[in-house]
Structure formats: C-alpha cells, structure tokens
Amino acid sequence: MFQTKVTQILGVKYPLVVGTMVGLSKADLVAAVANAGAFTCIASAVLGPEGLREEIRKTKSLTDKPFGVNISIFPMFKPAENDAYIDIAIEEGVSVIETSGHSPEAYVQRIKKGNAKLMHKCARVRDARTAERVGADIVEVVGFECGGHPSIEEVTTLVLLPQVVDAVRIPVVGGGGFCDARGFVAALALGAQGVLMGTRFMASRECPIHPNFKNAFVKARETDTMIIQRSMGTPVRALRNKLALKVQEMEQKGATLEDLMPLVGGERARMAWEVGDVDGSITPCGEAVGLIHEIATVRELIDAVTGGVTEIYQRVGTLLGSVV
C-alpha cells in the first residue's frame, strides 16, 4: 500500500520523511523515526566531524533501520566542514545524504563515489530542476507554509508541489503544511512519492527540545508564525514570539545581517531550547502548528498518519462513487 519510488530508494516502510531540525535531529529522535518505519537525517551542521561520527554510531546502536545525514548548504556565519561530514557519513555506512539550501553540485561526485544516494531539499521549481540535473536521486520541495526556510517567492505547497512533480523525472517529496493523515494523502494526490513533516515532530516526546516549547506548539494557532529575515534574502518562518518580533522591527529599521546575528544565531536558539526560554529564541515553526493538539511519541504520530489513510480513501472513494 505504501510502496513508492521514495520508499524503494530510502529502504523504508512508509513514504514519510521527518524534516531535519538543526540542533534537534540527533540519535534518539532519528532512531525513533527509523524504528517506526519512516525516514529522517542527523543534522551535521553543529556537531563537528567527530561529533557527527559519534552521533551516527549512537544512532546505529539504537536502530538497524536506514537513516541519513543532512548537509546544510545555507549561508553560515562560520562555514561548515561539509566535505568532512560527507566522508565520515560514508565511512560509517550511511547510505543517504540529504543536502539543503544552495545547489549540491559541488558535493555530488563525493557522494556518488561513496555509493550513497542524494536527496536535495529546496523551495523553488528551478532549484528542483537543478538538483535533478546535477544528479540528485530524490528532490524534496517545501512550500511557503513550511517552518524554517521557505522560498522568497512565497509560493504555497498546493501550487508548488504539482509544479515540481511536472518539472522533474526523479521522485518528489512534498512538504509545507502537512501534519496528519489528511495532509499525507493530499501530498500523494498532488503527485508526491513521499511526504515531509517537520513541525509536527518538534512536539514529539523524543524531540530533545524543552517541554515549554512543545507546550507552546500545542497552544499555538496557525497564525502564530511569522516570516523574518526577508530583508536578508533568506526568509525564515518561525514561532511568533518576542525575539522574532524584535528581529522584524530591526529589519524594518534597516538592520544588517551583522546586527541580527547575535539574535538569530543558532547558538542562542540551542541555549533557549535547552532551558525552555520560549521568547528567547528564533524557533522554526510551520503553519501546521495550528493542527497540533497533543504531545505524542514518534511511533504514535507515524501510526496515526499511516493508520488514517484507509479511512480517508474510503471516504473519498464514496464521494467519487456518487458522481461517477
């Protein structure tokens, strides 16, 4: 029932990908997702090369199921050691490398030489075409509803996803606004071979973020997110809080990236996530937060998504049968 080109390439039971969350996608969360039949990646960006090796080995001690490593190609204040990350991932037997941000072309040869699959995450049709052209095996595309980095073009998933499906031949994973079984089925109906969910899993028991944030997600409405960093050309959808509002105000007054870095830098966010300071961090958060009503385990979330599909197909089939 759930076999698609994405499940075949990734080697998983369900065509469900849990979005990589920098600072949070570590062994316990990654292994929980893998053991429940879905797929996700360790976030390499803040670990350092040997830290990544340790995290891969810890994950392997918790699961024998496939998982990947994410390589961030977004602009960073301090460049990431991506060549080293890829080499270590391949040395440790990781079979899927996920890249996100700019074109992965500079890394394709290294990834392919290591016999790994390349999955690239982007937010525009032309970037999906580029990913296919340079050798990606899967392309993930996220619409404007997504948490984290949407496109500056502000195209919603409902339009963007079928455009990308029509534009490339490689399998597409769709994300942005998907949170439950209804979104899962909708993405597949739009032509996706897999579905990406991120925000929903921040409110999972295994996510290593302070309970204050999980509770904030449960209470939040779909209007409780906002876009910052538009003026930098690198928009971020984040939870609406005091810090995000301050950043927005500074941007409106002409603040530079250098001015904003102390507020939007990852280290500040990670410290706030650890102590539970909801107003003290820029926390990526998609509009799907309005569909989150409880904190559950990863397995419960994945079972709810996949288990709800049959009922939806029966309901839709009944509707279609009445008009055929």
C-alpha positions in Angstrom: 0.0 0.0 0.0 2.8 2.4 0.9 5.4 1.4 -1.7 6.7 4.3 -3.8 9.9 5.1 -5.5 10.9 7.0 -2.4 10.4 4.0 -0.1 12.4 1.9 -2.5 15.3 4.4 -2.7 15.4 5.1 1.1 14.7 1.5 2.1 11.9 2.3 4.5 8.3 1.1 5.2 6.5 4.4 4.8 7.0 7.3 2.3 7.2 9.7 5.3 10.2 11.9 5.8 10.7 13.8 9.1 12.3 17.1 8.4 15.9 17.6 9.6 16.0 20.1 12.5 19.4 21.6 13.2 20.3 21.1 16.9 17.4 18.6 17.4 17.8 15.8 14.9 20.1 13.7 17.0 20.3 9.9 17.7 17.3 9.4 19.9 14.9 11.2 17.6 16.4 9.8 14.4 16.4 6.2 15.7 12.8 6.6 16.9 11.7 7.7 13.4 13.6 4.9 11.8 12.2 2.3 14.1 8.7 3.5 13.4 9.2 2.9 9.6 9.8 6.4 8.4 13.0 8.3 7.5 15.0 11.2 8.8 18.5 12.6 9.0 21.1 13.5 11.6 21.8 17.3 11.3 25.5 17.6 10.9 25.9 21.4 10.9 26.5 21.9 14.6 28.2 18.6 15.6 31.7 18.9 14.2 33.2 16.0 12.2 33.9 13.7 15.2 30.7 14.7 16.9 28.9 13.5 13.7 30.7 10.2 13.8 29.7 9.7 17.4 26.1 10.6 16.6 26.0 8.1 13.7 27.4 5.3 15.9 24.9 6.1 18.7 22.0 6.1 16.2 23.2 2.7 14.9 23.2 1.3 18.4 19.5 2.3 18.7 18.2 1.1 15.3 19.1 -1.2 12.4 16.9 0.7 10.1 18.0 3.3 7.4 18.7 6.9 8.3 20.6 9.7 6.6 22.9 12.7 7.3 21.9 16.2 6.4 24.5 18.6 4.9 23.5 22.2 5.1 24.5 24.4 2.2 22.7 27.5 3.5 24.9 30.6 4.1 26.5 30.4 7.5 28.5 32.8 9.7 31.1 30.1 10.1 31.4 27.7 7.0 30.5 24.1 7.8 33.0 21.3 7.3 30.8 19.6 4.7 33.4 17.6 2.8 34.5 16.0 6.1 30.9 15.4 7.1 30.2 13.6 3.9 33.3 11.5 4.1 32.5 10.5 7.7 28.9 9.6 6.8 30.0 7.4 4.0 32.8 5.8 6.1 30.2 5.0 8.7 27.9 3.3 6.2 25.2 5.9 5.9 23.5 5.3 2.5 21.6 8.6 2.1 23.0 12.1 2.1 20.4 14.9 2.3 21.6 18.4 1.2 19.6 21.5 1.8 19.9 25.1 0.6 22.1 26.0 -2.4 22.8 23.7 -5.3 24.5 20.4 -4.2 26.6 20.2 -7.3 29.9 20.7 -5.5 29.3 17.6 -3.4 27.6 15.2 -5.9 30.8 13.5 -7.1 31.9 12.9 -3.5 28.5 11.4 -2.6 28.2 9.2 -5.6 31.8 8.0 -5.2 30.8 6.8 -1.8 27.8 4.9 -3.3 25.3 7.0 -1.4 22.0 8.3 -2.6 21.5 12.1 -2.8 18.3 13.7 -1.6 18.2 17.5 -2.0 15.7 19.9 -0.3 14.7 23.1 -1.9 11.8 25.6 -2.3 11.6 26.6 -6.0 10.9 24.8 -9.2 14.2 25.9 -10.8 16.1 24.6 -7.9 14.4 21.2 -8.2 15.4 21.1 -11.8 19.0 22.0 -10.9 19.1 19.2 -8.3 17.9 16.7 -10.9 20.4 17.9 -13.5 23.4 17.6 -11.2 22.5 14.1 -10.1 20.0 14.1 -7.1 18.1 10.8 -6.7 15.2 12.5 -4.8 14.2 16.1 -4.5 12.3 17.5 -1.5 10.3 20.7 -2.1 8.7 22.8 0.6 6.0 25.5 0.2 5.6 28.8 1.9 3.7 27.3 4.8 6.8 25.4 6.0 8.8 26.1 9.1 12.4 27.1 8.6 13.4 28.2 5.1 10.6 28.8 2.5 11.3 30.4 -0.8 11.4 34.2 -1.1 8.9 33.7 -3.9 6.3 32.8 -1.3 4.6 30.0 -3.4 2.3 27.7 -1.4 2.7 24.0 -1.3 -0.7 23.4 -3.1 0.7 25.1 -6.2 4.5 24.4 -5.8 4.3 20.7 -5.3 2.5 19.7 -8.5 4.6 22.2 -10.4 7.8 20.4 -9.3 6.2 17.0 -10.0 5.6 18.1 -13.5 9.0 19.7 -13.9 11.3 16.7 -12.9 11.5 13.0 -13.6 13.0 12.0 -10.2 10.7 11.2 -7.3 9.5 14.2 -5.3 8.9 14.5 -1.6 6.5 17.3 -0.7 6.5 19.4 2.5 5.0 22.5 4.0 1.7 22.4 5.9 1.5 18.6 6.2 0.8 17.3 9.7 -1.6 14.4 9.7 -3.1 11.6 7.6 -5.2 14.1 5.6 -2.0 16.1 4.6 -0.2 12.8 3.8 -2.9 11.7 1.4 -3.2 15.2 -0.1 0.5 15.3 -0.9 0.4 11.9 -2.6 -2.7 13.1 -4.6 -0.6 16.1 -5.8 1.9 13.7 -7.2 4.5 13.4 -4.5 6.2 10.0 -3.9 6.8 10.9 -0.3 5.7 13.4 2.3 7.8 15.7 4.5 6.7 16.7 8.0 8.8 18.7 10.4 6.9 21.0 12.8 4.6 18.1 14.0 7.6 16.1 15.2 9.0 19.0 17.2 6.1 18.3 19.5 7.0 14.6 19.9 8.2 13.1 23.2 11.6 12.1 21.6 12.4 15.6 20.3 15.2 17.0 22.5 13.7 20.4 23.0 12.4 21.7 26.3 8.8 20.8 27.2 8.0 24.6 27.3 8.4 24.7 23.5 6.3 21.5 23.0 3.5 23.0 25.1 3.8 26.3 23.1 3.3 24.4 19.9 0.2 22.7 21.3 -1.3 26.0 22.3 -0.3 27.8 19.1 -2.6 28.6 16.3 -1.8 28.7 12.6 -1.5 32.5 12.8 1.3 32.2 15.5 4.1 32.0 13.0 5.9 34.8 11.1 8.5 35.4 8.5 11.7 37.1 9.4 15.0 37.8 7.5 13.1 38.8 4.4 15.5 41.8 4.1 18.5 39.4 4.1 17.1 37.4 1.2 17.0 34.3 3.4 13.4 34.2 4.8 12.7 32.1 7.9 9.3 31.1 9.2 9.4 30.9 12.9 7.3 30.8 16.0 5.9 34.3 16.7 7.5 35.4 20.0 9.2 38.5 21.5 12.5 37.8 19.9 11.1 37.2 16.4 9.1 40.5 16.7 12.2 42.3 17.7 14.1 41.0 14.7 11.3 42.0 12.4 11.3 45.5 13.9 15.1 45.8 13.5 14.8 44.7 9.9 12.2 47.4 9.2 14.7 50.0 10.6 17.4 48.8 8.2 19.4 46.3 10.4 22.2 44.5 8.7 23.0 40.7 9.0 25.8 41.6 11.3 23.3 43.5 13.5 20.9 40.5 13.5 23.4 37.6 14.0 23.5 37.9 17.9 19.7 37.4 17.8 19.2 34.8 15.1 22.4 32.7 15.5 22.0 29.1 16.2 23.8 29.0 19.5 21.3 31.4 21.1 18.5 29.2 19.9 20.1 26.0 21.2 20.6 27.5 24.6 17.0 28.7 24.8 15.7 25.3 23.6 17.7 23.6 26.4 16.4 25.9 29.3 12.9 26.5 27.9 13.1 30.2 27.1 10.3 30.3 24.5 10.7 34.0 23.9 14.4 33.9 23.8 15.0 32.0 20.5 14.2 32.0 16.8 12.4 28.7 16.6 11.5 27.4 13.1 7.8 26.6 13.0 5.4 26.0 10.2 1.7 26.9 9.9 0.8 23.3 10.5 1.4 24.1 14.2 -2.3 25.0 14.2 -3.1 21.3 13.7 -1.1 20.1 16.7 -3.3 19.3 19.7 -1.2 17.0 21.8 2.4 15.8 22.5 2.9 12.1 21.4 5.6 9.6 20.8 7.1 9.4 17.3 5.6 6.0 16.8 2.2 7.2 17.8 2.4 10.1 15.4 3.6 7.9 12.5 1.0 5.2 13.3 -1.7 7.9 13.3 -0.6 9.3 9.9 -0.4 5.9 8.2 -3.3 4.4 10.0 -5.6 7.2 9.0 -5.1 6.7 5.3 -7.6 3.8 4.9 -10.5 5.8 6.3 -9.7 8.8 4.0 -9.5 6.6 0.9 -12.9 5.0 1.9 -14.5 8.4 2.4 -13.1 9.9 -0.8 -14.0 6.7 -2.7 -17.6 7.1 -1.5 -17.6 10.7 -2.7 -16.2 9.8 -6.1 -18.6 6.9 -6.5 -21.5 9.2 -6.0 -20.5 11.4 -9.0 -19.1 8.7 -11.4 
